[in-house]
């Protein structure tokens, strides 16, 4: 069964020994970051932390690292395998056409599941136990972290940011950092390539204000979906319902025409006026491990804050990998593999390494069928959704385990002649990448690390991988097992 809210998830984390409650007093200014950073870099991501005694914010605990391991991420999504979610999506995107009446009947359960996943608007929710408007609004009432010493202020780092397209009314839910500017003003980090930014520029063209809601601490599936790279105009609340196999309960906001998860911890309502000048945002210690400099972003005016009587503030930190966001990214990598294969069926697997910040490297294995196939895949990936941000794509033969970095480097080093196997392109780059001369635009490299064919200009005989005969492996197995037994006795 899916979690109904964040609190059910927390109780399950505690039950499964995945949560540590910290009773010592700590400050949200830098101190929680230092403790959380140490925990996130422990083997397997350490444990989730619930700080129960936050300096200056007694009664509002801070939850962090809740998604910071493979186990906790799978608990959050209610799956044993991330790919299972991807195959659910695949069946929706590529439904098989039934040929007989019996097959049509068999398809009805799938249609019912999709119908059950639709969000449902209810009259009231726990997120409205406390309602503050006008002069009572004060975003500093919550223990928002200052993460790194040179950050430009305090940032909400795990928000669910909701807006609607001002032309067609289609909802977008994204995860964009929020900097606190004043008690009733924040900046929204709507990067140029993101859905929220698209809404902003449409609203500016139409001369309209754009309503925004920021949700903190929802059912963990909803929080994940806010970070997922869904195609434009696909409703993330519907995606959450598909994962949960149960629709999200939404409630209407108090001051803006938007809907939010009914049982969320905190909801911040307001609007952005595109006629106003953009506001300074940053610096911010980002997921690249470097500070992103001050830049201009939209200013949001807060009109209302609602929350539970005893809210829990869920947050995260980003910085030098590995961090909690690494497992949000790995879940996305696995979930969307079937969809990548839907577009490029020759792909066997791919790996977006955590240390590469997900947009610096993509290692891809393919079933090679014709000369130049690797370059076809490279160019196709650069045109596929948010894979457009990949700066370096390396393509391997299907037998190479791209999840094994040692095997990747072994084959990369041995199979690649840079004068023949490398293409350099220009294209879209993640705006947080500081290496390029221009923000969001720069060089990209594609590398063919597959076995080369004569049709690709290779004039020699490609060597075989040196491998032992299976008969010899089988013959020496008893001796090897005896050696292992002796080693265990020596420990």
C-alpha positions, 0 to 999 in steps of 0.5 A, a space after each residue: 500500500 502507498 504511504 498516505 503522507 510523509 508521516 507514514 513514511 517516517 514511521 516505516 523508516 523507523 520501523 525498518 531501522 532506517 531513521 535516527 532521531 537526533 535529540 541534541 540541539 543543532 542550528 539550521 545555519 550550516 550545522 545540519 548540513 555538516 552532520 547530514 553531509 557526513 551521514 550521506 557519505 557513509 556506506 550505502 548512504 547511512 540513515 535518514 535523520 530527524 532533528 527534533 531539537 532545531 535551534 530557534 524552531 522548537 516543535 518543528 523537526 527537520 527530516 533529511 536524507 530520507 531518500 539517501 539510499 537504494 533501500 529508502 528510495 525503493 521504500 519511498 516508491 513502494 517497489 522492489 525494482 525501479 524498472 517496474 515503474 518504467 514498464 507501467 509507463 511503457 504499457 501506457 505509452 505503447 499499448 498493445 492493440 487487442 485483436 479479439 473480444 477476449 483480449 479487449 476484456 483482459 485490457 479492462 484492468 489496465 484501463 481501470 488502473 489508469 482511471 484509479 491513478 487520476 488525482 481527486 480534489 477533496 474539500 479539506 486536508 490536514 495541510 490547512 490545520 493552520 492558515 496564515 494570510 496577509 501580515 501573519 505570513 512569515 516564511 522564516 517561521 520554518 527551519 529553512 537551512 543555510 547549507 554552505 558558508 558562502 550561500 547567498 541566504 537560506 534555501 528551500 531545497 526539496 520543494 514541490 513547486 506547482 504552476 499552470 500553463 497560462 494558455 492551456 491550463 496544464 499543470 506543471 510540478 517541478 523541483 526548483 530551489 527557493 531562496 528566502 528574501 523576506 518574510 513574504 518574498 522568495 525567489 524561484 529558481 526556474 531555469 530556462 529549460 524547465 517547465 515552470 520557466 516556460 509558464 513564466 515567459 508565456 505569462 510575461 507575453 500575455 501580461 499576466 501574473 502567474 499563481 504558484 504554490 510551494 509544497 514541503 513534505 508530501 507523500 514521498 512519491 509526490 516529492 519524487 515525481 516533482 524531480 522526475 524528467 517527465 515530458 512537457 505537459 504530462 501531469 506529475 500528479 497523474 504520474 504519482 498516481 500511476 506509481 501508487 496505483 491510487 490517485 493523489 488527494 488534492 485540496 484547493 489553495 486559499 488564495 490562488 487557483 491551484 490544487 495541492 496535496 491535501 495532507 502535505 506538511 507545509 504549503 506556501 501560496 503566492 504569485 509571480 508578476 513577470 512585469 517586475 524585474 528579476 531578482 538576485 538569487 544565489 550564490 548557492 553550493 550546488 549538486 556539482 559540488 561548486 557554488 553557482 554564482 548570483 543570477 537573476 530569477 523571478 520573485 514570488 510574493 507570498 499571499 498565504 501559508 498553510 500547514 499542519 499544527 505540528 509541521 515536519 520540515 523535510 529538506 535535503 542538501 546538495 554538494 560534492 557527490 555522493 549526496 541524497 539526491 544521488 538516489 533520486 537521480 538513480 531512481 530516475 535512471 532506472 525508471 526511465 530506461 524502458 522509455 529510452 528503449 521505447 525510442 531507441 530499442 537498440 539500447 541495452 542499458 545506460 549508466 549516469 554516474 552519481 559522481 558525474 552529477 548525472 549530466 556530465 557522463 552517460 555510459 550506454 551499451 547497445 546491440 550494434 547492427 550497422 556501421 556508425 550505429 554508436 554515433 546514431 545513438 549518441 545524436 538521438 540521445 542528445 535530442 531525447 528529453 533531458 538527456 539533451 544535457 549530457 556532456 559526454 556520451 560513451 557507447 559500448 557493445 551490448 556485453 559490456 557492463 556499463 554499471 561497472 566503472 572498471 569495465 567501462 574504463 577498461 573498454 573505453 581505454 582499449 577500444 577508442 582511437 580519439 582521432 577516429 572515434 570522437 565527435 565534438 558538437 555544440 548544444 544545450 548544457 545544464 545551466 549549473 555547469 560552470 565549465 562552458 563559456 556561456 550559461 546553458 550552451 557549450 561543447 559536447 563529446 560523443 565517443 564510440 567505444 564499440 568494436 570497430 568494423 571494416 566498414 567503419 575504416 578499421 583495416 586490421 583484425 579486431 582482437 578477441 577478449 582473452 577469456 578462460 575456457 569454461 571446461 577449465 573453470 569447472 575443473 578448478 572450481 573445487 580447488 578454488 573453493 578449498 582456497 576460499 575456505 582456508 581464507 575464511 579460517 584465517 580471518 
